[in-house]
């Protein structure tokens, strides 16, 4: 039995770069740090009903932040997944999200 989708994908990342990449069939998601490429591929295919060709992941390290003078802290690390769709995939639901249609 596979994990629920919300335990793998947190949300799509909507940035200028990710919108440009979506025009080439590559979509960016923020994922749980424990998720692996196979789980991410399965979750995207189930959530958006598309065929995934490739998944690239990278861990984004948290930034050091300060609260006042003497309270240094750190934001949490997180994982970014860049998903490439198969050339014949129809990504109407993903295009609505990334292009605002």
C-alpha angles and dihedrals in degrees: 000000000000127000121264114267094247090060090060111029118041100181144315115274111234110196133137091260095047092050090052090048091049089064087063094049097262119123129189127218137179108231139182112274090236094057118104130207095264093052091047092049091050093046094050092047091051096042099046102023095235136128113250118211101181142003124203120186136190134178115235111210118227121252125243111247133182130216105198120325104308106030110088114179141163135231117233124272114245140185127244120203123197109199121198115202126218113264092247095047118120107215102183095144092048093047090054090055099044100036098035095234 
